[in-house]
């Protein structure tokens, strides 16, 4: 019977040692998992900050594009006369803008398209 008790005690010691090793490994894994969770949360925060910055920059780009376009007027449908030189459409535009009391500082470009008869971009103040 004593031999049986010694065998049981020996096996219990082995089990206790294995349990201690397993508990140590579990503790190490829990610590590592905690570090990974913390790192993951930090990355999520940085990612969110980046997304917010991107949205702010996209909004700013849209606002700046609107500001740029705000000072452009596009005039369509001016009748083109046969033999008309390049200055005559500018003169027509100048007259229309003067009638509307809009100050023109530059007639940027006059473009002819197949879709639209005339497309004229005018910069205004």
Secondary structure, 3 states (H helix, E strand, C coil): CHHHHHHHHHHHHHHHHHHHHHHHHHHHHHHHHHHHHHHHHHHHHHHHHHHHHHHHHHHHHHHHHHHHHHCEEEEECCCCCCCCCHHHHHHHHHHHHHHCCCCEEEEEEEECCCCCCCEEEEEEC
